[in-house]
Amino acid sequence: MNNHSLRLLPVFLTALTLASCGNKQEEEAKKNAPPPPVSVSVYKVDQEPVVSFDTYPGTVVPLNEVELRAEVGGYVTGIFIKDGQRVTKGQRLYEVDQTRFQADYRQAQAQLAVTRANYAKAAKDAERYNRLAEQDAIAKQRVDYAATDVANAASQITAAQATVTNVAQNLKRSVVVAPFAGTIGISQVKLGSLATQGTTLLNTLSSDDPIAVDVAVGEQQIARFQGLKARPAAKADSVYTLLLAGQQAFSAPGKITTIDRAVDPETGTVKVRVQFPNAKRTLLAGMNTTLRVRNTDTGRQLTIPYKAVTEQMGEFFVYVVGDSSKVAQRKVALGTRVKDKVVVRQGLKANETIVSEGVQNLRQGVVVKVGDPNAAPPAAAGAPTAAAK
């Protein structure tokens, strides 16, 4: 190495050192520089009309249902209805062989006639003996015997009348009639079947207009339903509506009629019964339905896109855009889902701006850049129907 090279070496080392320091400063500056704004879409919180419901699985049940059983024994000699037929109160349905009961009835009437004749004879004898006794023409003992015969004859009439009533009831019970208006089921016996008193099931009759839907309600909601029951009768826009299979809406509104007397200790629920008109017989006993009960989220409510909500440990949060386009995480209380939106009961105010898309890239204090301010415009005026979460 010559002398000239030796003289330039310190200058080169100094320049190298300065360049190295400059690179480190640039790297430090890059590390400490704020992150670039996150591109998001926003939504301006506003109110809109909402009709929202809580939903409960329900089962259609008749308000009145009875199993028709043979009240007397014998062979079935008459079936006067068709399966599934509508019947009126008092209409004849079945007949059990009446031959024996008619014979018993005639015999009882004949016995009653005999006892009345015996009473008439005893009464005449007693009257005659009393006249003779007034003339001292007969022993006093004979008069007493006559009075006893009259009393016995009267008792025999009473017993005979009771027998007539009993056999008349058996004769009447040999014909089974409808205890109320309703729809009859499928017959369980045929002509000629032997029916046993109190055992043989003939058919089942149930009322179908009006009809009811039973639902199970958690015990924490008992007070709410008791309050609903105390309200006046349902109007056209009833608190209670039904959804049938395939989400088909039942046309008529209902009204609550009964809250069961006790909570089921195994499920922690109480049975609530809601009555519906059923003139067209659309609702059949045993059908599975969904009862919708209008809740407190009905009316003009604050709503936001549900995708704007994040969940942490069972709590719900949104990111609110504040000054300098910085976001702040805020806890909210949610209500009913309304299609792709959700009602906000607490935590937000009208005209506040929240992040509607891109929340997964955010944290507290991050600066955002609005990519599409019209990404989630408020819904058009109307009254969307909501289903409970």
C-alpha positions as CSV (number, residue, x, y, z in Angstrom):
1,M,0.0,0.0,0.0
2,N,1.5,3.4,-1.0
3,N,1.6,6.6,1.1
4,H,-1.4,8.1,-0.8
5,S,-3.6,5.2,0.1
6,L,-2.6,5.4,3.7
7,R,-3.6,9.0,3.9
8,L,-7.1,8.3,2.4
9,L,-7.9,5.4,4.7
10,P,-9.1,7.5,7.7
11,V,-11.4,9.5,5.5
12,F,-12.9,6.3,4.1
13,L,-13.5,4.9,7.5
14,T,-15.1,8.1,8.7
15,A,-17.5,8.1,5.7
16,L,-18.3,4.4,6.3
17,T,-19.1,5.1,10.0
18,L,-21.3,8.0,9.1
19,A,-23.2,6.0,6.5
20,S,-23.8,3.2,9.0
21,C,-25.1,5.6,11.6
22,G,-27.5,7.1,9.0
23,N,-28.9,3.7,8.1
24,K,-29.6,2.9,11.8
25,Q,-31.3,6.3,12.3
26,E,-33.5,5.6,9.3
27,E,-34.4,2.2,10.6
28,E,-35.3,3.6,14.0
29,A,-37.4,6.3,12.4
30,K,-39.3,3.7,10.4
31,K,-39.9,1.6,13.6
32,N,-41.2,4.6,15.5
33,A,-43.3,5.9,12.6
34,P,-47.1,5.6,13.1
35,P,-48.8,2.8,11.1
36,P,-50.5,3.7,8.0
37,P,-54.3,4.3,8.2
38,V,-56.5,1.2,7.9
39,S,-59.0,1.2,5.1
40,V,-62.5,0.6,6.4
41,S,-66.1,1.2,5.6
42,V,-68.3,3.1,8.0
43,Y,-71.9,3.4,9.0
44,K,-73.8,6.4,10.5
45,V,-76.0,5.2,13.3
46,D,-79.6,6.1,12.8
47,Q,-83.1,5.0,13.8
48,E,-85.6,3.1,11.7
49,P,-89.0,1.5,12.3
50,V,-88.8,-2.0,13.6
51,V,-91.4,-4.7,14.4
52,S,-89.5,-7.4,16.4
53,F,-90.6,-10.6,18.0
54,D,-89.3,-13.2,20.4
55,T,-90.0,-16.7,19.1
56,Y,-91.0,-19.9,21.0
57,P,-91.5,-23.4,19.6
58,G,-95.2,-24.4,20.3
59,T,-97.6,-27.3,19.9
60,V,-101.2,-26.9,18.8
61,V,-103.6,-28.3,21.5
62,P,-107.4,-28.4,21.6
63,L,-109.1,-26.4,24.3
64,N,-111.4,-29.3,25.0
65,E,-110.7,-33.0,24.2
66,V,-112.3,-36.2,25.5
67,E,-111.9,-39.9,24.9
68,L,-115.2,-41.5,24.2
69,R,-115.5,-44.9,26.0
70,A,-118.4,-47.3,26.3
71,E,-120.5,-46.5,29.4
72,V,-122.2,-49.9,29.2
73,G,-121.1,-53.3,28.0
74,G,-122.4,-55.0,24.9
75,Y,-121.9,-55.3,21.1
76,V,-121.7,-52.1,19.0
77,T,-124.9,-52.1,16.9
78,G,-124.7,-48.5,15.5
79,I,-122.1,-46.1,14.2
80,F,-123.7,-42.8,13.1
81,I,-120.7,-40.7,12.1
82,K,-117.8,-40.8,9.6
83,D,-114.2,-40.6,10.6
84,G,-113.0,-37.0,10.9
85,Q,-116.5,-35.6,10.7
86,R,-117.6,-32.4,12.4
87,V,-120.3,-33.0,15.0
88,T,-122.6,-30.9,17.2
89,K,-123.3,-31.1,20.9
90,G,-125.7,-33.9,21.6
91,Q,-125.4,-35.6,18.2
92,R,-125.6,-39.4,18.3
93,L,-122.2,-41.1,17.6
94,Y,-122.4,-44.8,18.7
95,E,-124.9,-47.3,19.9
96,V,-124.4,-50.4,22.1
97,D,-127.0,-53.2,21.8
98,Q,-130.0,-51.9,23.7
99,T,-132.0,-55.2,23.9
100,R,-131.1,-56.0,27.5
101,F,-131.5,-52.5,28.7
102,Q,-134.9,-52.0,27.1
103,A,-136.1,-55.3,28.7
104,D,-134.7,-54.1,32.1
105,Y,-136.5,-50.8,31.7
106,R,-139.8,-52.4,30.9
107,Q,-139.4,-54.8,33.8
108,A,-138.6,-51.9,36.2
109,Q,-141.6,-50.0,35.0
110,A,-143.8,-53.0,35.6
111,Q,-142.5,-53.4,39.1
112,L,-143.1,-49.8,39.8
113,A,-146.7,-50.2,38.7
114,V,-147.1,-53.2,41.1
115,T,-145.7,-51.3,44.0
116,R,-148.1,-48.4,43.3
117,A,-151.0,-50.8,43.2
118,N,-149.9,-52.4,46.5
119,Y,-149.7,-48.9,48.0
120,A,-153.2,-48.1,46.9
121,K,-154.6,-51.3,48.4
122,A,-152.7,-50.7,51.7
123,A,-154.0,-47.1,51.8
124,K,-157.6,-48.2,51.3
125,D,-157.3,-50.9,54.0
126,A,-155.8,-48.4,56.4
127,E,-158.6,-45.9,55.8
128,R,-161.3,-48.6,56.4
129,Y,-159.6,-49.8,59.6
130,N,-159.4,-46.2,60.9
131,R,-163.2,-45.7,60.4
132,L,-163.9,-49.0,62.2
133,A,-161.5,-47.9,65.0
134,E,-163.5,-44.7,65.5
135,Q,-166.6,-47.0,66.2
136,D,-164.6,-49.3,68.4
137,A,-165.4,-52.1,66.0
138,I,-161.8,-53.2,65.5
139,A,-158.8,-53.9,67.6
140,K,-156.2,-51.1,67.8
141,Q,-153.5,-53.5,66.9
142,R,-155.1,-54.0,63.5
143,V,-155.0,-50.3,62.8
144,D,-151.3,-50.2,63.6
145,Y,-150.6,-53.0,61.2
146,A,-152.4,-51.2,58.5
147,A,-150.4,-48.1,59.0
148,T,-147.2,-50.1,58.8
149,D,-148.4,-51.7,55.5
150,V,-148.9,-48.3,54.0
151,A,-145.4,-47.1,55.0
152,N,-143.8,-50.2,53.6
153,A,-145.8,-49.8,50.3
154,A,-144.5,-46.2,50.0
155,S,-140.9,-47.4,50.5
156,Q,-141.4,-50.0,47.8
157,I,-142.5,-47.3,45.4
158,T,-139.4,-45.3,46.1
159,A,-137.2,-48.3,45.6
160,A,-139.0,-49.2,42.3
161,Q,-138.6,-45.6,41.1
162,A,-134.9,-45.7,41.8
163,T,-134.6,-49.0,39.8
164,V,-136.5,-47.4,36.9
165,T,-134.1,-44.4,37.0
166,N,-131.1,-46.6,37.0
167,V,-132.1,-48.8,34.1
168,A,-133.3,-45.7,32.2
169,Q,-129.8,-44.3,32.6
170,N,-128.2,-47.5,31.3
171,L,-130.6,-47.4,28.3
172,K,-129.6,-43.8,27.7
173,R,-125.9,-44.6,28.0
174,S,-126.1,-47.3,25.4
175,V,-126.2,-44.4,22.9
176,V,-123.0,-42.3,23.0
177,V,-123.6,-38.7,22.1
178,A,-121.1,-35.8,21.6
179,P,-120.6,-33.9,24.8
180,F,-119.6,-30.7,22.8
181,A,-119.2,-29.5,19.2
182,G,-115.9,-30.5,17.6
183,T,-114.2,-32.9,15.2
184,I,-114.4,-36.7,15.7
185,G,-111.3,-38.8,15.1
186,I,-110.9,-42.2,13.5
187,S,-113.2,-44.8,15.0
188,Q,-111.5,-47.5,17.2
189,V,-114.3,-50.0,16.9
190,K,-116.4,-51.5,14.1
191,L,-120.0,-52.7,13.9
192,G,-120.3,-55.9,16.0
193,S,-117.3,-55.1,18.2
194,L,-117.7,-56.1,21.8
195,A,-117.5,-53.0,24.1
196,T,-116.5,-53.4,27.7
197,Q,-118.0,-50.8,30.1
198,G,-115.6,-48.0,31.0
199,T,-112.7,-49.7,29.1
200,T,-113.3,-49.8,25.4
201,L,-112.2,-46.7,23.6
202,L,-114.6,-45.8,20.8
203,N,-113.1,-42.6,19.5
204,T,-111.7,-39.2,20.5
205,L,-113.5,-35.9,20.1
206,S,-111.7,-32.5,20.2
207,S,-112.8,-28.9,19.8
208,D,-111.1,-27.0,17.1
209,D,-112.5,-23.5,17.0
210,P,-111.0,-21.8,18.9
211,I,-107.8,-23.8,19.4
212,A,-104.7,-23.1,21.5
213,V,-100.9,-23.2,21.2
214,D,-98.8,-24.3,24.2
215,V,-95.3,-23.0,24.6
216,A,-92.6,-23.4,27.4
217,V,-91.4,-20.1,28.8
218,G,-88.3,-19.7,31.1
219,E,-89.1,-18.8,34.7
220,Q,-87.3,-15.5,34.3
221,Q,-90.0,-14.4,31.8
222,I,-93.0,-15.3,33.9
223,A,-93.5,-11.7,35.1
224,R,-93.4,-10.4,31.5
225,F,-96.1,-12.9,30.4
226,Q,-98.2,-12.2,33.4
227,G,-98.1,-8.6,32.5
228,L,-99.1,-9.4,28.9
229,K,-102.0,-11.6,30.1
230,A,-103.3,-8.6,32.1
231,R,-103.5,-6.4,29.0
232,P,-106.7,-5.9,27.1
233,A,-107.7,-8.4,24.4
234,A,-105.6,-8.6,21.3
235,K,-106.3,-6.3,18.4
236,A,-105.5,-6.7,14.7
237,D,-101.8,-6.2,15.2
238,S,-101.7,-8.7,18.0
239,V,-98.8,-9.3,20.3
240,Y,-99.1,-13.0,19.5
241,T,-98.8,-14.4,15.9
242,L,-98.0,-17.9,14.5
243,L,-95.6,-19.3,12.0
244,L,-96.6,-22.6,10.5
245,A,-94.4,-25.1,8.7
246,G,-92.4,-23.5,5.9
247,Q,-92.5,-20.1,7.7
248,Q,-96.1,-19.6,6.6
249,A,-97.8,-17.0,8.7
250,F,-101.1,-17.8,10.3
251,S,-103.6,-15.1,9.4
252,A,-105.4,-14.6,12.7
253,P,-103.9,-13.1,15.9
254,G,-104.1,-14.8,19.3
255,K,-104.5,-13.9,23.0
256,I,-103.0,-15.4,26.1
257,T,-105.5,-17.4,28.2
258,T,-103.6,-19.5,30.7
259,I,-100.3,-19.5,32.6
260,D,-99.7,-22.9,34.3
261,R,-99.9,-23.1,38.0
262,A,-96.2,-24.2,38.5
263,V,-92.7,-24.3,37.1
264,D,-91.4,-27.6,35.9
265,P,-88.5,-28.2,38.2
266,E,-86.7,-30.4,35.6
267,T,-86.7,-27.8,32.8
268,G,-87.2,-24.5,34.7
269,T,-90.0,-23.5,32.4
270,V,-93.7,-22.8,32.8
271,K,-96.4,-23.7,30.2
272,V,-98.2,-20.7,28.6
273,R,-101.3,-21.2,26.5
274,V,-102.3,-18.8,23.7
275,Q,-105.7,-19.1,22.0
276,F,-106.3,-18.6,18.3
277,P,-109.5,-18.5,16.2
278,N,-109.6,-21.5,13.8
279,A,-112.7,-21.2,11.7
280,K,-111.0,-22.7,8.6
281,R,-109.6,-25.6,10.6
282,T,-106.1,-24.7,9.5
283,L,-104.6,-25.6,12.9
284,L,-104.8,-29.3,13.8
285,A,-104.1,-30.7,17.2
286,G,-100.4,-31.8,17.6
287,M,-99.0,-29.5,14.9
288,N,-95.6,-27.9,15.6
289,T,-95.6,-24.2,15.2
290,T,-93.6,-21.1,16.1
291,L,-95.2,-18.6,18.4
292,R,-94.0,-15.0,17.9
293,V,-94.4,-12.6,20.8
294,R,-93.8,-9.0,20.0
295,N,-91.1,-7.5,22.2
296,T,-90.0,-4.1,23.5
297,D,-87.7,-3.5,20.5
298,T,-90.8,-2.6,18.4
299,G,-91.0,1.0,17.2
300,R,-88.2,3.4,16.0
301,Q,-84.9,1.9,17.2
302,L,-81.2,2.4,16.7
303,T,-80.0,-0.3,14.3
304,I,-76.5,-1.1,13.0
305,P,-75.1,-3.8,10.6
306,Y,-74.6,-7.0,12.6
307,K,-71.2,-7.5,10.9
308,A,-70.0,-4.3,12.7
309,V,-70.2,-6.1,16.0
310,T,-67.4,-8.1,17.6
311,E,-67.8,-10.5,20.5
312,Q,-65.4,-11.0,23.4
313,M,-66.2,-13.2,26.4
314,G,-69.9,-13.0,25.8
315,E,-69.9,-9.2,25.5
316,F,-70.4,-7.1,22.3
317,F,-68.3,-4.2,21.0
318,V,-68.2,-1.8,18.1
319,Y,-65.5,0.6,16.9
320,V,-66.6,4.2,17.0
321,V,-64.8,6.6,14.7
322,G,-63.8,9.8,16.6
323,D,-61.6,12.8,16.2
324,S,-58.6,12.6,13.8
325,S,-60.2,9.4,12.3
326,K,-59.1,7.4,15.4
327,V,-61.3,4.5,16.5
328,A,-62.4,3.6,20.0
329,Q,-63.8,0.3,21.0
330,R,-67.1,0.7,22.8
331,K,-69.3,-1.9,24.6
332,V,-72.9,-2.1,23.4
333,A,-76.1,-3.9,24.5
334,L,-77.8,-5.6,21.6
335,G,-81.5,-6.3,21.1
336,T,-83.3,-8.2,18.3
337,R,-81.8,-9.2,15.0
338,V,-83.5,-7.4,12.1
339,K,-82.4,-9.3,8.9
340,D,-78.7,-8.2,8.5
341,K,-79.0,-5.6,11.2
342,V,-79.4,-5.6,15.0
343,V,-81.1,-3.3,17.4
344,V,-78.7,-1.4,19.8
345,R,-80.4,-0.9,23.2
346,Q,-77.4,0.8,24.9
347,G,-74.0,2.1,24.0
348,L,-74.6,4.2,20.9
349,K,-76.4,7.4,19.9
350,A,-77.9,8.6,16.7
351,N,-75.5,10.2,14.2
352,E,-72.4,8.5,15.6
353,T,-70.2,6.8,13.1
354,I,-69.0,3.2,13.5
355,V,-66.8,0.9,11.4
356,S,-69.0,-1.5,9.5
357,E,-66.4,-3.4,7.5
358,G,-62.7,-4.1,8.3
359,V,-63.2,-4.4,12.1
360,Q,-60.9,-7.5,12.1
361,N,-57.9,-5.2,11.4
362,L,-58.6,-2.7,14.1
363,R,-57.5,-2.0,17.7
364,Q,-57.9,0.8,20.1
365,G,-56.7,4.2,18.8
366,V,-55.9,3.1,15.2
367,V,-56.4,5.7,12.5
368,V,-58.7,4.7,9.8
369,K,-59.3,5.7,6.2
370,V,-62.8,5.5,4.9
371,G,-62.7,3.4,1.8
372,D,-66.4,3.6,0.9
373,P,-68.6,5.8,3.0
374,N,-71.7,4.5,1.4
375,A,-71.0,0.8,1.9
376,A,-73.8,0.4,4.4
377,P,-76.5,3.0,3.9
378,P,-79.5,3.1,6.2
379,A,-82.4,0.8,5.2
380,A,-85.3,2.3,3.3
381,A,-88.3,3.4,5.3
382,G,-90.5,0.5,6.3
383,A,-91.1,-1.9,9.1
384,P,-88.9,-5.0,8.7
385,T,-90.0,-8.0,10.8
386,A,-87.5,-9.3,13.2
387,A,-86.8,-12.7,14.7
388,A,-85.3,-13.1,18.2
389,K,-81.6,-14.0,18.5
